[in-house]
Amino acid sequence: MKMSTANKIAYSQLEWANQEKIPLEGYTKRVEDNIFDNELHPETKREYKRGKGHELDGMRAHMKALHSSSALVVNVFDYWRRQNRIQDIASCLGAEGIINSIEFEKTHPITGMLDRTPPHLDIQFTGVVPLAVESKFTETYHRKTRRDNKDTNLHIYLEYGNIWVGIPKIRALAESICQQSGARTEFEYLDVPQLIKHILGLRCSYPGRFSLVYLWYKVDSNEAEQHEDELTRFTFRTENEVSFKKMTYQDLFDKINKLPDVDSTYLLYLEQRYFSVF
């Protein structure tokens, strides 16, 4: 039986852990075993503990999973916080101007919707033009865009007309998704309801300018091709209303490799774990 792309990624992570002789009980025994240098910046740890994603606590803490998206995020980004070089990594993502800070699991409540879970961005760089990052690892390779999730059901958001002012194309896209029959939309791999929710939250926090970067892990496959096509369609249907950029983790790693004075152990860790597999 052909292995799915998501399972290929999970298997490659298991092979890496075995080569590194990391003790496993399904997940790693400690979060630190799944993290570069076996440590998180104290602020990063506080931000994840404050969140509602159960990333750090318990035997089945999400960040203990080898295929964890949050582990990928901190393995790539937390190094730059610990090195006091957040401007460098933000510039690799296309940030404009001076960046003052980085925050993981940043929330952006949507005006008037206090009973809804606010959008959680994986990473946010704060500066003259805030830059937010939505990160995807294995999630890219699952058909999971649904309209029956209470937190991403766009019908609810369309009832609040004031939050759509100035973004008629994005509102039309939301209405189009709501009108489609069944639980799945025309976007099978790209979670468009989630992205629209992020945009609404960011606009409530930053009525001026901001950028949203969609950062995903690419494995050559039919699913990746369809995902890229959906990203292109989403970009076209939202252009001129929001600064939306797309980038693969592979492209980001290429940019990181070109930065000066980067710790060779960090680069080797990322390459061996994530970027020499496929």
N, C-alpha and C positions, 0 to 999 in steps of 0.2 A: 504494500500500500504506500502511495506517495505521501511523504511527510509534508505537512502544512508549513508555510513560511514561519508562522509564529512558533511552531514546535522546533523548527530548525534553529531559530534564535535561542530558544530555551535549551536545546541540546548543546549548542556551542558554548553557552554559559556554564553548563554542567561540566563539559570537557575542560574548560578553563579552570574551574574550581578544583577538579581532580588533579590537574597538572600542578596546581599551586598547593595541593595537599591541604585544602581548607576543609575542616570537619563539617559535615552536613547532617542534618536531621530533616530532610526535605528542604528546609531553608537552612541558611547559615545559623550557627548557634548564637552568634552575637551580631548585632548590626555592624559593629566595627570590622568584622571579618569580611564584610561585603563592600567596604569603603576604602578608597585609596589612602594609604598612610595610616589606616585604622583609626581615623579620628575625624570629627566634624568641628568646624569653627563653633565656639560657644553660642554665638548668635544664631547660626544655622540650626543648631540643635534646639534652641529655644523656639525658633519659628516653626519647626516641624512638630514639636510638642504642643504648641498652641493650636495647631491645625486640627481638623476633624478626620484626617485620613488614616489614623492608627498606623502611622509610618514607623514609629520607634518603639512602641510599647507592646509587650506580650510575646509569647512564644512564636506567634504567627504574625509578628510585625511585618508590614508590607515591605519595608526596606531590607528585610532579611532575605527576601526572594531574589535569587540570582537574576531573574528576568525583570526585576523591579524597574519601573520607569523612574521612580524617585531616586533609586540608587544610581542610575545612569546620570541623572541631573546633577547630583552632588559630586559624583566622580569627575564630571567634566568641569563643573563651575565652582565648587567650594574651594578648590586649590587657589583660585584667583582672589578669593576673599582672604584666605589665610596669608597670601603673599602681598596683600594691599595693592593689587594690580587690576581692580575691577574695570578700570577704563580700557585696558588692553582687550579683555574678553568682550566687553560691550561693543568696542569698535569692530571686532570681528563679526558681530551680528548686525552691523550697520547703524549703530547708535549715532545720533547727531549731537554734537556739542559735548560739554563736560558732563560726566556722570559722577554723581555724588555718593550713591549707595546702591547696595544690592539687597534684595529680600526674597526669601523663598516662601511659597504658599501665601502670597499676598491676596487679600480679599478686597472686592469692590462691590459693596451693596448697591442694588439698583433702587433708585428713588421710588418710594411708595410700596415697596415689596418686602417688608420686614419679615413676613412669614415664609419667605423663600430662602433657601441656602444661597448665599451670595457667591458670585463667581470667584473661583480660586485660580490664580495664575501660578504656574510652576515657578517662575522667576520674574522679578521686576527690577529693572535698573531705573533709578530716579535721577533726573537731571533736568535740563532746560526742556527737553522733549522726552518724557518718560517712554521707556521701551519695555514692553511686557513680552514674555515668552510662554507659549503653550508647547509642551514637549510630548512627543509620542515615541514609544519603543515598540513593543509587540502589538500595542493597541491598533496600530495602522493596519494590521493584517487580519482583523476580525470584522465581520459585518455586524456593526453594533449601533448604527444610527437609528434610534427609535423615537417615536412620537409619544409613547406611552409612559415615559419617565416623567414623574411629577415636577422635577426640577428643571427639565429642559423642554417641557411641553410649551411650544411657542404660543398656543392659544391664550394662555394666561397673560403673557407679556404684551400681546397685541391689544389687550383691554386698556392699557395705559398709554394713551396717545402721546403724552408729553415726552416720553422717553425716545420717541422715533423722530422727533423734529430734526430736520436737516439730513436725514438718511432715508429718503423715499425708496431708493433701490434696495437697500437692506430690508426695509419693511416689506416690500413687494416679494423679496425672496422668502421671508418668513411666512407671508401669507400663502405663497405657492406651496411651501412644504406642508403647511397645515391643510391645504386642500387636497393633497394627495391621499389616495386610499391606502388602507393597510397600515401596518406598524412601521414599514420602512419607506424611505424617501428615495428620490432620484440619486441621492448621494449615498452610496452603499458603504464606503470605507471612510469617508471624511465626515466627522461629526459636526455638521453645519449648525444644528441647534446649539451645541456647546459654544462654537465660535461666535455666533450671534449674541449669545448671552454674555460672553467675555467683552464683546464690543460695547454692549449696552452698559455694563458695569464700568468699563474704562471711561466711557463718555460721561457718566455721572460723576466720576472722580476728577476727570480732566476735560472740561468743556472745550479747552483749546486743542492743542496738538498732542498726539501720542502715536506710537507705533506698536503694532502687534506682530510678533514674529512667530511663525509656525515652524517648529524645529522637529524634524522626524528622521527616524533611522531607516535608511533605504537598503533593502535587499532585493536584487534583481529578480522579479517575479511578475506574473500576471496581475497579482493584487497591487503591487507597487505601481505598475503602469496605469491601472485604473485609478488608483489613489492620486497619481500625478495629474491625470486628466480632470479629476474632480477638483483638485486644487486650482488648476487653470481656470475652470469654469467659475469657481467661487471668486477668484481674484477678479475676473472680468465682470461679474455681477455686483461687485462691491467697489469697483475702482472709482476714484474721485470722491468717495465718501469716507474712506478710512485708509490709513497707511497700513496696509497688510503686506507682509513679506513672507516668503517661504524659503526654507533652507534645510538641507539635509545635515545630519550629524557628520557625515563623511566630508562634506564641504567645509563645515566648521573646523574639523580636525586638520584639514589641509591648511587652513588659515592659522590655526594655533601653531602648527609646525614651522611657520614662517616668522613667528614672533621671536625676538631676541631673548636670550638668557632664561629659557624655560627649563625647568628641572628635567633632566633626562629620564629619571625614574618615573616621573609623572607621564611623560610621553610614551615610555615603554609600556607602562601599565595600561594606558588607554589603547595603544596599538594592539597589544597581545590579547586584551580582553574583548575589545569591540571592533577593531578596524583591520584585522589581518585574517578575518574568518571567511568572508564571502567574496 
